[in-house]
Amino acid sequence: MSEHLVIVGNGIAGITTARHVRKRSNRKITVISAETEHFFSRTALMYIYMGHMRFQDIKPYPDNFWKKNKIDLVFDYVEKIDTENRQLLLKENSPLAYDKLVLATGSKSNKFGWPGQDLPGVQGLYSHQDLILMEENTRGISQAVVVGGGLIGVEVTEMLLSRNIQVTFLAREEYYWDNVLPKNEAKLIGKHLIEHGVDLRLQTNLQEIVAGQNGRAAGVVTNSGEHIQCQFVALTPGVHPNIDLAKSSGLKVGRGVLVNDYLETSVADIFATGDCAEIVGEDGQKNRLEQLWYTGKMQGMALAGTICGKRVKYERGVWYNSAKFMDIEYQTYGFVSNLPLEGESSFYWESADGRQCIRINYRTDSEQITGLIFFGMRMRQEICQRWIQEGRKIDWVIKNLSEANFDPEFFKSPIKNAAAAYYREHNKS
C-alpha cells in the first residue's frame, strides 16, 4: 500500500507541495481545508468585492484538476493531531490516518484586546469567509474605520472606496507604514491615500469600539478621546501564524510552528510550510517568518523533494515583495530598512508629481547594492534579484536601470530622470 501524505490547508504552500509531490510520485495525497473546497488566489479576494472578478475566476485550476491528478480533497476542520497513532481527528468525518503530514494552516488576523473588537460589524480580512462577512457587514453603509497601517489595510480601504463608502484610516505611525518603509516612501503613500479621499489619521491609536442601539459597531474612540462615527470597523494590523492545531497537538511552537531549513517540525514525519512556519535560524541568526505568496510557493517546492526522499534545503534567495497602493505599484528587493543603517548609503529619487520613486541602498565602502525599492513603475524581478546576488555596484546599476524596466513600450519611463539626478548628486557624468 502506498504511503499517505496528508496536507492541512489548501493555500499556495499546501497546494504547491501537493502538486510537486504528485509530479514526483504516485503516493496517495489528501488535502484538508475548512475554508473552501478548492484552492483559490487569496490576493485576488479584493477584486471579487470590487466586482472585477467572480470566485470561480480566482481558482487557478478547474474543479476536475484534483480528480485528474489524484489529489483527494476533504472539506472539514482538523481538531487535533494524534501523533502517537498518526491520525487526524476531524470535526465531521472519521479519523484520517497519515504517514507524512504537512501543516499549511496559514495566518489569522491580529487582535489586540480592544474593547468592542468582537462586536457585529467588526472584522479583519484574510479568509474567504471574511470576504463573505464583509459583504454582509458593509451592505448599505456610508462610513467605515480601518485600523492598522499595513498592506491589508490599504486593500480594504480600496475595496470600501469602490462602493463609495467614506473611510477613516487610523495608523499609529508618524507616517503611513513607516515601521517598514523609509520616511520618503511612507510620506509618498500617505499623500496618495489622502488624494484618493481617505481621511488618514496618523499617530492615532484605537482605544475602543462602541456599539449602537442595535448592538452593532457604531463608532470608535481614539487615544485622544475623539469619537468617530461609522457602521463598520476593519481591523487590519497585520496577521500572525495560525498555530492552534500544532500547539494543541504538542508540536514545538514559537511565533509559528518551529521548523528547520528542511521545514521539519519537532515531530518525525510532520512538516510545516507557508505562513504558519517559523524557520529556526542557524548560527545565531534570528528565526524567520516568511508570510508571502512567493515564499510559500518556494517552500512547497522544496518540501515536495524532501517528502519524496531527496532532502531539499529551503533557500529563499534574495528577498522580494510587491503590492499595489491604490493605483501605485510597489516592488522591493533585498533588504531596505526603514531607518538608515551603519555602513550603508542610499540614493533616493522622486518624481515631481510624487507618484514615482526609486531607492537604491548600497554598502558605503564597496558600493555594492543591498536593496532596491520602486514605486509607480514595474521592474523585472529576475534582473533586480540577480544584480543583488552578483554584487553589482551602484554606478553600474544606475547605468543599466532601463534593462530592468518592464513598463509598456509607450509608457513614460522615469529611468532617465532618476539617472540624471544620481549623476548630479554625485558629480558624475
Sequence and secondary structure as in RCSB ss.txt:
>XXXX:A:sequence
MSEHLVIVGNGIAGITTARHVRKRSNRKITVISAETEHFFSRTALMYIYMGHMRFQDIKPYPDNFWKKNKIDLVF
DYVEKIDTENRQLLLKENSPLAYDKLVLATGSKSNKFGWPGQDLPGVQGLYSHQDLILMEENTRGISQAVVVGGG
LIGVEVTEMLLSRNIQVTFLAREEYYWDNVLPKNEAKLIGKHLIEHGVDLRLQTNLQEIVAGQNGRAAGVVTNSG
EHIQCQFVALTPGVHPNIDLAKSSGLKVGRGVLVNDYLETSVADIFATGDCAEIVGEDGQKNRLEQLWYTGKMQG
MALAGTICGKRVKYERGVWYNSAKFMDIEYQTYGFVSNLPLEGESSFYWESADGRQCIRINYRTDSEQITGLIFF
GMRMRQEICQRWIQEGRKIDWVIKNLSEANFDPEFFKSPIKNAAAAYYREHNKS
>XXXX:A:secstr
   EEEEE  SHHHHHHHHHHHHH   EEEEEESS SS   GGGHHHHHTTS  GGGG SS TTHHHHTTEEEEE
  EEEEETTTTEEEESSS  EE SEEEE   EEE     TTTTSTTEE   SHHHHHHHHHHTTT  EEEEE  S
HHHHHHHHHHHTTT EEEEEE SSSTTTTTS HHHHHHHHHHHHHTT EEEET  EEEEEE TTSSEEEEEETT 
 EEE SEEEE S EEE  HHHHHTT  BSSSEEE TT B SSTTEEE GGGEEE  STT   EE  SHHHHHHHH
HHHHHHHTTS       S EEEEEETTEEEEEEE   SS  TTEEEEEEE TTSS EEEEEEETTT BEEEEEEE
SS B HHHHHHHHHHT BHHHHHHHHHHHB S TTS   HHHHHHHHHHHTT  
